[in-house]
């Protein structure tokens, strides 16, 4: 929801928190990827 609303800064925090809870390597990779994407979009001002 946060990403759809354009709240990328806030979404980064949630993805980083999710990363600490991820169990599998696949989950960790997904959380890292989403956090990185949100951080990038936040810096671009999208």
N, C-alpha and C positions, 0 to 999 in steps of 0.2 A: 504494500500500500504506500509506503513512504516514497519508494522510487517512482511510482505512478504519479504521485503528487509533486514530484520534483524536490523532495526533501532529502537530497543526497548526503549532506553532512550528517544528518541524524541516522540515515540508513547505514552509513559506514560504522557507526558505533554499535548498532544492532548486529551487523554481520560480524564484527570483531568479537562481540560477546558470544554469538553463535559458534564461532570458531573455537572458543574455549570449551564448549559443550560437545563439539563434534567427536564422534567415536571412531568412524572409519576414515581412511585416507581420502576416499571419494568425498565424504562430507566436508573434510577440512579443505580440500581443493576447491569445492563449490563456494564455501564461505569466503575463502581468500580471494577467489575470482570476483565474487559479487562486491566485496569490500573495495577491491582495487578499482573496479568499474565505477562504483559510486564515488570514490575519491576523485577519479579522473573527471567524471562529469561535474562534480562539485567545483573543481578548479576551472572548468571551462565555462561555468556559469549557466549550465543548462537547467 
